[in-house]
């Protein structure tokens, strides 16, 4: 480049904007480096074996630092409470705690009915677990306590193991409600202890990752189905009906049919009470939404409805005059702790594990949402421990299993809550109600609590809109959502969750069995390789096939990988190998007959052997001509003209030369003159069509792990393609995968690390410069 041209280019770059000038310099940037196979990459990068550390060794180390770290890890309140900014956060936490407590009171009473328990136990479940989570939880915004999905799961257990039919009084065929409630309380408390033990145990062994198997579509489909279960379970309180206790598959369908059958028996006063309460709650919620910007706190519609309904019920006498069922006796004060009944463990263990997983999944999902929104971290294992301790201690004090509520969590965040001090404040407010004010709600109609539950289902019922959004975004996730929903509706909550998890995992396996297989081509003037079916400008490198799978290869899809590779290469590898073996076997048999004939005619070998050799030569020629003709008619392989890649036409002089070589080799074995015979096992010598490529490159960038089936499949690929005179290389393997290949003794004398390259481009350049040859020393990169 001359001086004037250099100055002109510099002036041009000076006139351009900064970004365009940088782009211009990037276009002139050029890199030249040696090709790197795995051995050279390890040597250049100074690969060192990482020192193996055993986690169990640190468990037994004792020091002040470690003890303090463990204490702060398992009791997080000691880490954040001493640094609590009182002036900035206290007022917001007090307002948020008061708002949550106002919601917690009616929801606790209502959700106890869902669990099949007296309403006061909903208040207990809103106090003990909340305070325990304040000490051990890591999320600053979720509101732990009663939750509709958890309550209905507990209700399905209590109603199935302690149905009304078991407590019928013989004299008047009525249900002994006191004995029934005592049995159900014992069941729920024991279930809560078991749930807590499961959650604490899983958290201590760092099993928090179990929630990753519950995808978001699965959880949303499950909670939507659970909301339908909750809605149906409240119909008996809305219409004032006495329904049979059902559980197991299709129980929801039978309950709906029974409600429809008994609708003429509905209590008019109960229906009117439920409708009026529902309308009031909806109007208050709409008013809160409209005046959200102008109100410092949302109007406590649920609390006002409960207070108003209780006053009206007491003043008018709804139970006495209209037959409206009311809450009844609410004892004042706390109950003493009671040990769980070990005899119930065997019948509750399956339900406990299901409830433990569902409760944790809901809590950690909400916790991570708020953590991302406010810029802090939630420890999933510690959350599992905190939730487990909440249920464990709560079960000892006759609480039923709890999780966290989305509606209360949103209120806690929106009203200024910053830490779990808000949860502590709400639990103290509930304590005051339990000790002094709970008995004031004895005349509260159960229909009002049912209306509170149904109105609060609005958020979960809105999840039906997921069907439309998932149809547009990802139909596989839509399938998971629908299967989860249908299975939960038909099979009940426990079996529905199991079916959903199994189906989701099977779907993952199925998707890995059907990955996208691609033949790659080079994008012009780059070292980038893309699928030739997707990129019209991508061109296959002459003589080289590059194959890639979008998923890792393991036992479930290894055979499919091999079949797709042979199909995409355009070569019937198995048929070609079979034909080659047959022809080689025929030649071996002819050589054996030739040697046998030579021994028999040793006295007259100068004449007889020549005649026999010539006749054998003619026989071999005719046989090979017939085999070559049949192969040419039956094979679908493409052949190119010229060079080593052409399909050779059988000439009259080709096979005699081969036969003459075989004759000399046989005569040398008999002590005759020694001569070096040419290789008669090549495709060209046997008259078989040759592949139109000489090298195969496997792009293993998607390979994340290696199992024994994968190792065997890769070895078979090397063996089969070398049989048809195609050299195989591997590219873009990650270091852990290389280590697993070494551990599985994949590399040997025939397959070395020199067959493994750092990138696809390196492998392509090497294959072009060394067609059908063993790996040699690296060469400088050249432009393709």
JOKA-V614982 format. One record per pair of residues at least 6 apart in sequence whose C-alpha atoms are under 8 Angstrom apart, sorted by the first residue. I is the first residue (numbers start at 1). J is the second residue. D is the distance in Angstrom with one decimal. If there is no record, write none. Layout:
i: <I/I>
j: <J/J>
d: <D/D>
This chain:
i: <13/13/14/32/32/33/33/34/34/34/34/35/35/35/35/35/35/35/36/36/36/36/37/37/37/37/37/37/37/37/38/38/38/38/38/38/39/39/41/72/72/73/74/74/75/75/75/76/76/76/76/77/77/77/77/89/89/92/92/92/92/93/93/93/93/93/93/93/93/94/94/94/94/95/95/95/95/96/96/96/96/96/96/96/96/97/97/97/97/97/97/97/97/98/98/98/98/99/99/99/99/99/99/100/100/100/100/100/100/101/101/101/101/101/102/102/102/103/103/103/103/104/104/104/104/104/104/105/105/105/105/106/106/106/106/106/107/107/107/107/107/108/108/108/108/108/108/108/109/109/109/109/109/109/110/110/110/110/110/110/110/111/111/111/111/111/111/111/112/112/112/112/112/112/113/114/114/114/114/114/114/114/114/115/115/115/115/115/115/115/115/116/116/116/116/116/116/117/117/117/118/118/119/119/120/120/120/120/121/121/121/122/122/122/123/123/124/124/124/124/124/125/125/125/125/125/125/125/126/126/126/126/126/127/127/127/127/127/128/128/128/128/128/128/129/129/129/129/129/129/129/129/130/130/130/130/130/130/130/131/131/131/132/132/132/132/133/133/133/133/133/134/134/134/134/136/136/136/136/137/137/137/137/138/138/138/138/138/139/139/139/139/139/139/139/139/140/140/140/140/141/141/141/141/141/141/141/141/141/142/142/142/142/142/142/142/142/142/142/142/143/143/143/143/143/143/143/144/144/144/144/144/145/145/145/145/146/146/146/146/146/147/147/147/147/148/148/148/149/149/149/149/150/150/150/150/150/150/151/151/151/152/152/152/153/153/153/154/154/154/156/157/157/158/158/158/159/159/159/159/160/160/160/162/162/162/163/163/164/164/164/164/165/167/167/167/167/167/168/168/168/169/169/185/186/186/186/187/188/188/188/188/188/189/189/189/189/189/189/189/189/189/190/190/190/190/190/190/190/191/191/191/191/191/191/191/191/192/192/192/192/192/192/192/192/193/193/193/193/193/193/193/194/194/194/194/194/195/195/195/195/195/195/195/195/196/196/196/196/196/196/196/197/197/197/198/198/198/198/199/199/199/199/199/199/199/199/200/200/200/200/200/200/201/202/202/202/202/203/203/203/203/203/204/204/206/207/208/208/208/209/211/211/211/213/213/214/214/217/217/217/217/218/218/218/218/218/219/219/220/220/221/221/221/221/221/221/222/222/222/222/222/223/224/224/224/224/224/225/225/225/225/226/226/226/227/227/227/228/228/229/229/230/231/231/231/232/232/232/234/234/234/235/235/236/236/236/237/237/237/237/238/238/238/238/238/238/239/239/239/239/239/239/240/240/240/240/240/240/240/241/241/241/241/241/243/243/243/244/246/247/248/248/249/249/249/250/250/250/250/251/251/251/252/252/252/253/267/267/267/268/269/269/269/269/270/270/270/270/270/271/273/273/273/274/274/274/274/275/277/277/277/277/277/278/278/278/278/280/280/281/281/281/281/281/282/284/284/285/288/288/288/292/296/297/302/306/306/307/309/309/309/310/310/310/310/310/311/312/313/313/313/313/314/318/319/319/324/325/325/325/326/326/326/326/326/326/327/327/327/327/327/327/328/328/328/329/329/330/330/330/330/331/331/332/332/332/332/332/332/333/333/333/334/334/335/335/336/337/337/337/338/338/338/339/340/340/351/354/354/355/355/359/359/359/360/360/360/360/362/362/363/363/364/364/366/367/368/368/371/371/387/391/391/391/391/394/394/395/407/412/466/467/467/470/470/471/480/480/480/483/483/484/484/484/484/485/487/487/487/487/487/488/488/488/488/489/490/509/512/512/512/512/513/513/513/514/515/515/515/516/516/516/517/517/517/517/517/517/518/518/518/518/518/518/518/519/519/519/519/519/519/519/519/519/520/520/520/520/520/520/520/520/520/520/520/521/521/521/521/521/521/521/521/521/522/522/522/522/522/522/522/523/523/523/523/523/524/524/524/525/527/528/529/529/530/531/532/532/532/541/542/543/543/543/543/543/544/544/544/544/544/544/544/544/545/545/545/545/545/546/546/546/546/547/547/547/547/547/548/548/548/549/549/549/549/550/551/551/552/552/552/552/553/553/553/553/554/554/554/554/554/555/555/555/555/558/558/558/559/562/562/566/566/570/570/571/571/571/572/572/572/573/573/573/574/576/576/577/577/577/580/580/580/580/583/583/584/584/587/590/591/591/594/594/594/595/597/598/598/601/601/613/613/613/616/617/617/617/617/618/620/620/621/621/621/624/624/625/625/628/628/628/628/631/632/632/637/637/638/638/639/639/639/639/639/639/639/640/640/640/641/645/645/645/645/646/646/647/647/647/647/648/648/648/649/650/654/655/658/658/658/658/661/661/661/661/662/664/664/664/664/664/664/665/665/665/665/667/667/668/668/679/680/682/683/683/683/683/684/690/691/691/693/694/694/694/694/694/695/695/695/695/695/695/695/696/696/696/696/697/697/697/697/697/697/697/698/698/698/698/699/699/699/699/699/700/700/700/700/701/701/701/701/703/703/703/704/704/704/705/705/705/706/706/706/708/711/711/711/715/718/718/721/721/722/725/726/727/727/727/728/729/729/729/729/730/730/730/730/731/731/731/731/731/731/732/732/732/732/732/733/733/733/741/747/754/755/756/757/762/765/765/765/766/766/770>
j: <21/24/21/780/781/780/781/778/779/780/781/762/765/766/778/779/780/781/757/758/762/778/753/754/755/756/757/758/762/763/753/754/755/756/757/758/753/754/758/78/79/382/136/382/135/136/137/135/136/137/138/134/135/136/137/417/418/415/416/417/418/416/417/418/419/420/421/422/425/417/421/422/425/415/416/417/422/411/412/413/414/415/416/417/422/412/417/421/422/423/424/425/426/422/425/426/429/297/300/411/412/415/426/143/408/411/412/423/426/425/426/427/429/430/300/302/303/300/302/303/408/126/145/146/408/426/430/123/126/303/430/302/303/306/449/452/122/146/449/452/453/119/121/122/123/125/126/146/119/120/121/122/123/449/119/122/446/449/450/452/453/119/122/146/147/148/151/453/118/119/120/121/122/151/119/148/151/152/154/155/230/233/234/151/152/153/154/155/156/158/400/154/155/158/159/181/184/181/184/185/181/327/327/330/330/331/434/438/398/399/400/146/399/400/430/434/334/397/398/399/434/145/146/394/399/400/401/402/144/145/146/427/430/145/427/428/430/431/390/393/394/397/399/427/144/145/389/390/391/393/394/402/143/144/145/390/423/424/427/423/424/427/386/389/390/393/144/386/387/389/390/420/421/423/424/382/383/385/386/382/383/386/387/377/378/379/382/383/367/370/371/377/378/383/419/420/371/418/419/420/367/370/409/412/413/417/418/419/420/363/366/367/370/404/405/406/408/409/410/412/404/405/406/408/409/412/423/402/403/404/405/423/402/403/404/405/401/402/403/404/405/402/403/404/405/227/230/453/223/226/227/230/355/358/359/401/402/403/400/401/402/226/229/230/355/493/494/188/400/401/247/247/351/184/187/188/184/245/246/247/245/246/247/180/183/184/180/245/175/180/244/245/175/175/176/177/179/180/174/175/176/175/176/398/340/341/398/344/395/398/399/400/401/340/394/395/396/397/398/399/400/401/340/341/342/344/345/395/396/345/348/349/351/352/395/400/401/352/391/392/394/395/399/400/401/340/391/392/393/394/395/396/345/348/349/352/392/352/353/355/356/388/391/392/401/356/387/388/389/390/391/392/388/389/392/352/353/356/388/356/357/360/384/385/387/388/389/384/385/386/387/388/389/385/208/381/384/385/381/382/383/384/385/381/385/381/381/380/381/384/380/357/360/361/501/505/361/501/477/478/480/481/480/481/484/500/501/361/362/463/481/463/480/481/482/484/485/481/484/485/488/497/460/460/461/463/464/485/485/486/488/489/488/489/493/457/460/461/461/489/252/489/454/453/454/457/252/255/256/450/453/454/259/450/242/243/259/270/446/447/450/270/271/274/447/450/451/263/266/267/268/270/271/266/267/270/271/324/325/447/259/262/265/266/267/255/258/259/255/255/492/491/492/490/491/492/489/490/491/492/490/491/492/489/490/492/490/322/323/324/322/318/322/323/324/322/323/324/325/447/447/445/447/448/447/448/450/451/451/305/309/448/451/452/448/451/452/455/301/305/301/302/305/452/455/455/299/301/301/295/298/299/298/415/415/452/444/448/441/444/445/448/441/442/443/444/445/443/318/319/443/444/445/443/324/325/326/445/445/446/447/442/443/444/445/446/447/441/442/443/444/445/446/442/443/444/439/442/438/439/441/442/438/439/434/435/436/437/438/439/434/435/436/434/435/397/398/397/396/397/398/396/397/398/396/395/396/494/494/497/401/494/402/403/404/383/384/387/403/403/404/403/404/380/383/406/378/377/378/377/378/403/399/400/401/402/400/401/401/456/422/478/478/481/477/478/478/500/503/504/500/503/496/497/499/500/496/495/496/497/499/500/494/495/496/497/496/496/556/551/552/556/557/556/557/560/557/549/550/551/549/550/551/547/548/549/550/564/565/531/532/533/547/548/549/568/530/531/532/533/545/546/547/548/568/529/530/531/532/538/539/540/545/546/547/548/529/530/531/532/538/539/540/541/546/528/529/530/538/539/540/541/529/530/537/538/539/537/538/539/784/761/761/538/760/538/538/538/539/540/764/693/692/693/694/695/768/693/694/695/696/697/764/767/768/569/693/695/696/697/696/697/698/699/565/696/697/698/699/698/699/700/561/699/700/702/702/702/703/702/703/704/705/561/703/706/710/705/706/707/709/710/707/708/709/710/709/710/713/713/713/717/572/573/637/638/636/637/691/635/636/637/720/721/724/720/688/724/720/723/724/681/683/686/688/624/686/681/686/620/616/662/666/612/613/666/666/609/605/609/608/609/659/660/663/659/655/656/659/660/656/655/659/652/655/656/686/687/650/687/650/686/687/688/688/688/689/689/691/691/692/645/646/647/689/690/691/692/646/647/692/647/690/691/692/693/689/690/684/688/689/690/684/687/689/687/687/685/685/677/678/680/685/675/676/677/678/677/672/673/674/675/676/677/674/675/676/677/673/674/674/675/685/686/725/689/690/724/725/690/724/724/726/726/725/726/727/771/772/726/727/728/729/767/771/772/726/727/728/729/728/729/730/731/760/763/764/728/729/730/731/730/731/732/733/760/730/731/732/733/731/732/733/734/733/734/737/734/736/737/736/737/740/737/740/741/744/741/744/746/746/727/728/727/728/728/772/772/771/772/773/755/755/756/757/763/755/756/757/763/756/757/758/759/760/763/756/757/758/759/760/756/757/758/747/753/775/775/763/763/781/781/782/784/778/779/776>
d: <5.4/7.9/7.6/7.2/6.2/6.2/6.2/6.3/5.8/4.6/6.0/5.3/7.9/7.5/5.5/6.1/6.3/6.4/6.0/5.9/6.6/7.0/6.9/5.4/7.0/5.5/3.9/5.7/7.7/8.0/5.4/6.2/7.8/5.4/5.4/6.3/5.8/6.4/7.1/6.2/5.8/7.7/6.6/6.7/6.4/5.1/8.0/6.9/5.8/6.8/6.5/7.3/5.3/6.5/7.8/7.7/6.4/6.8/4.3/5.3/7.1/6.2/4.5/6.1/6.9/7.9/6.0/4.5/7.9/7.8/7.7/5.9/6.5/6.6/7.1/7.6/7.8/7.2/4.9/7.3/8.0/5.1/5.9/5.1/5.7/6.9/7.5/7.6/4.1/5.8/7.3/5.0/4.5/7.8/6.8/5.7/7.3/7.6/7.7/7.2/7.2/7.6/7.9/7.8/5.9/6.7/6.1/7.9/6.1/8.0/4.5/7.1/6.3/6.5/6.6/7.9/6.1/7.3/6.7/7.0/7.0/6.8/7.9/8.0/7.7/8.0/7.8/6.8/7.9/7.5/6.9/6.5/6.4/7.1/7.1/7.5/7.9/7.3/7.8/7.3/7.3/7.3/7.9/4.3/5.3/7.3/6.3/6.0/4.5/6.5/7.7/5.1/6.4/7.2/6.8/7.5/8.0/4.8/6.6/7.2/6.5/7.8/6.5/6.6/7.0/6.2/6.0/7.4/6.2/5.0/7.6/6.3/4.7/7.0/6.3/7.4/5.5/5.2/7.9/5.8/7.3/7.2/7.6/4.8/5.6/7.4/5.1/3.7/7.5/7.3/7.9/7.9/5.1/6.6/6.9/8.0/7.3/6.2/6.7/6.4/6.9/7.8/7.0/7.5/5.9/7.4/7.9/7.8/7.2/6.2/7.7/7.0/7.4/7.9/6.9/6.8/8.0/7.8/7.5/5.9/7.7/6.3/6.5/6.7/4.8/6.3/7.8/7.2/8.0/5.0/6.3/6.7/7.0/7.8/4.7/7.3/6.1/6.4/7.2/7.3/5.6/7.8/8.0/7.5/7.2/6.6/7.9/4.2/6.3/7.2/5.6/7.6/7.7/5.5/6.1/7.1/6.3/6.9/6.1/7.1/5.6/6.2/7.5/7.0/5.3/7.9/7.3/5.7/6.6/7.7/6.0/5.4/7.1/6.5/6.2/7.6/7.8/7.7/5.0/7.0/5.8/5.2/7.6/8.0/5.7/6.5/7.1/6.4/5.7/8.0/7.1/7.9/5.8/7.8/7.9/7.7/8.0/6.2/4.3/5.3/7.3/6.6/6.2/6.6/6.0/6.8/6.6/6.2/6.7/7.6/6.9/6.1/7.8/6.5/7.5/7.7/7.8/4.7/8.0/7.5/5.3/6.1/7.8/5.9/4.8/7.2/6.6/7.1/5.6/4.1/6.6/7.8/5.3/5.7/5.6/7.1/7.8/5.1/6.4/6.9/7.2/6.3/6.1/6.2/5.5/7.7/7.0/7.8/6.9/5.8/6.9/7.3/7.0/7.9/6.8/6.8/6.3/7.0/7.9/7.5/7.6/7.7/7.4/6.1/7.2/6.6/7.9/6.8/7.4/7.4/6.2/7.9/7.4/5.5/6.5/6.9/7.9/5.9/7.1/7.3/7.0/6.5/5.5/7.0/6.8/6.3/8.0/5.8/6.3/7.1/7.6/6.7/7.5/5.4/5.4/7.6/7.1/6.2/5.3/4.5/6.1/6.0/6.3/6.8/7.4/7.5/7.3/7.4/7.7/7.5/7.1/5.1/7.5/6.8/7.7/4.4/6.7/7.6/4.8/5.6/5.5/7.9/4.9/6.3/8.0/7.3/7.5/6.3/7.9/7.9/6.3/8.0/8.0/6.0/7.4/7.2/7.2/7.6/5.4/6.2/7.1/4.8/7.0/5.3/4.7/7.1/6.2/4.4/7.4/7.6/4.9/6.9/7.5/7.9/7.0/5.9/7.3/4.9/6.4/6.8/5.2/6.8/6.7/7.2/7.1/7.4/7.2/3.8/5.8/7.1/4.7/4.3/6.4/7.9/6.5/7.7/6.6/6.7/7.2/6.1/7.9/7.9/5.5/6.1/7.0/4.6/8.0/6.3/4.4/7.5/7.8/4.8/6.6/7.6/6.9/7.9/7.3/7.8/4.7/6.3/7.7/5.0/5.0/7.1/6.9/5.5/6.7/5.4/4.8/6.6/7.6/7.4/7.6/5.6/7.1/7.8/7.3/6.9/6.1/7.2/6.5/5.2/6.1/5.4/6.1/7.0/7.9/7.8/7.8/6.9/7.2/7.8/8.0/4.8/6.8/5.7/5.0/7.8/5.8/5.7/6.7/7.2/6.8/5.6/6.0/6.4/7.3/7.0/5.2/7.6/6.0/5.9/7.4/7.8/7.1/6.3/6.4/6.7/7.9/7.8/6.9/7.4/7.9/7.9/6.1/7.8/7.4/7.6/6.9/5.6/7.9/7.7/7.5/7.9/6.6/6.8/7.4/7.7/6.3/5.3/6.3/6.3/5.6/5.8/5.2/6.4/7.5/7.5/5.0/6.0/7.6/6.0/5.2/5.7/5.3/5.9/7.4/7.4/7.3/7.9/7.8/7.4/7.1/6.1/7.5/7.7/7.3/7.6/8.0/7.5/7.5/6.4/5.9/5.7/4.0/5.7/7.6/4.9/5.9/7.2/7.6/7.9/7.2/6.9/7.1/7.5/7.5/8.0/7.2/7.4/7.9/7.6/5.5/7.0/6.1/7.9/7.6/5.2/7.5/6.2/7.6/8.0/6.4/6.8/5.0/5.4/7.3/5.7/7.6/6.7/7.8/5.8/6.2/7.8/7.6/5.1/7.0/6.7/7.9/7.3/6.0/6.5/7.2/7.4/7.2/7.0/7.2/5.6/7.2/8.0/5.8/6.4/7.1/7.7/6.5/6.9/7.0/7.2/7.9/6.3/7.2/7.3/6.3/7.8/5.5/4.5/7.1/7.9/7.9/7.4/6.0/6.6/7.1/5.9/5.5/5.9/6.7/6.7/5.8/6.0/7.5/7.1/5.5/5.4/4.0/5.2/8.0/7.5/5.5/6.2/5.6/6.0/5.8/4.7/6.3/7.8/7.1/5.5/6.2/5.0/7.5/6.1/7.3/6.3/6.0/5.2/6.3/7.7/6.3/6.2/5.8/4.2/7.3/7.1/6.8/6.9/7.9/6.6/5.3/4.6/7.3/5.4/6.3/7.2/5.9/7.6/6.7/6.9/6.2/7.8/7.9/8.0/7.1/5.1/7.8/8.0/6.4/7.3/7.1/7.2/7.1/6.1/5.5/6.7/7.1/7.2/6.8/7.7/6.4/5.8/6.5/7.4/7.7/7.5/5.6/6.6/7.2/7.8/7.5/8.0/7.4/8.0/6.5/8.0/6.7/5.3/6.3/7.3/7.5/6.4/6.6/8.0/6.6/7.0/7.3/4.8/7.9/7.7/4.7/7.8/6.8/7.1/7.7/7.1/3.9/6.6/7.4/7.6/7.7/6.0/7.5/8.0/7.2/6.3/4.9/7.5/7.8/6.6/5.5/5.6/5.9/5.3/7.6/7.4/5.8/4.6/6.5/7.1/8.0/5.6/7.7/7.8/5.8/5.3/6.4/7.9/8.0/5.7/6.3/7.9/7.1/5.6/4.9/6.5/7.0/5.7/5.0/4.5/5.6/7.7/7.9/6.6/7.6/5.3/6.3/7.3/5.2/5.5/6.2/5.5/4.9/4.5/4.1/6.4/7.3/5.9/4.5/6.5/5.1/5.2/6.2/6.8/6.0/7.0/6.3/4.5/6.6/7.1/6.8/7.6/7.9/5.9/7.6/7.3/7.8/6.5/7.3/5.4/6.6/7.4/8.0/7.1/6.4/3.9/5.3/6.5/7.6/5.3/6.2/4.9/5.8/7.3/7.2/7.3/7.6/7.0/6.7/6.4/4.8/6.1/6.0/4.7/6.0/6.9/6.9/7.6/6.3/5.1/6.0/6.2/4.9/6.8/7.7/7.6/7.6/6.9/6.1/5.7/7.0/5.4/4.3/5.9/7.3/7.1/6.4/7.5/6.2/7.9/6.7/6.1/6.4/5.2/7.2/7.9/5.2/6.5/6.9/6.1/6.4/7.4/7.2/7.2/6.7/6.5/6.7/8.0/7.5/5.7/6.6/7.7/7.5/7.3/7.2/7.3/7.3/7.8/7.9/7.3/7.6/6.7/6.8/7.8/7.2/7.4/7.5/7.9/7.0/6.4/8.0/7.9/7.8/7.3/7.6/7.8/7.5/7.8/6.3/7.6/6.8/6.3/6.7/7.3/7.9/8.0/7.0/8.0/7.3/5.7/5.7/7.8/7.6/7.3/7.8/7.6/5.7/7.2/7.2/7.1/6.9/7.8/8.0/8.0/5.5/6.2/7.0/7.8/7.4/7.3/7.1/7.3/6.7/6.9/5.8/5.7/7.0/7.0/7.0/5.9/4.9/6.9/6.6/7.2/6.3/7.1/5.9/7.6/8.0/7.2/7.5/7.5/5.2/6.3/6.5/6.8/7.5/7.6/6.6/8.0/7.9/7.8/7.2/6.7/8.0/7.6/7.4/4.7/6.7/6.6/7.9/7.2/6.8/5.9/7.9/7.4/6.9/6.4/7.2/6.5/6.7/7.5/4.7/7.1/7.7/6.8/7.9/6.7/6.3/7.2/7.9/7.1/7.4/7.5/7.8/7.2/7.0/4.8/6.4/6.1/6.1/5.2/4.8/5.8/7.5/6.1/6.8/7.0/6.7/6.1/4.7/6.2/5.9/4.8/5.5/7.0/7.5/7.0/7.5/7.6/6.2/4.8/6.2/6.2/5.1/6.2/7.9/6.6/6.8/6.0/5.7/5.5/7.3/4.9/5.5/7.0/7.1/7.8/7.2/7.6/8.0/6.5/7.5/5.7/7.5/6.4/6.2/7.0/7.4/7.3/7.3/6.6/7.6/7.6/6.0/6.8/7.1/7.4/7.0/6.5/7.7/5.6/7.5/7.3/4.9/6.0/7.6/6.8/6.1/4.7/6.2/7.5/5.5/4.6/5.8/5.2/5.3/6.6/8.0/6.5/5.2/4.8/6.5/7.8/7.9/7.2/7.3/6.9/6.2/7.0/7.9/5.7/7.9/7.2/7.6/7.8/7.8/7.9/7.9>
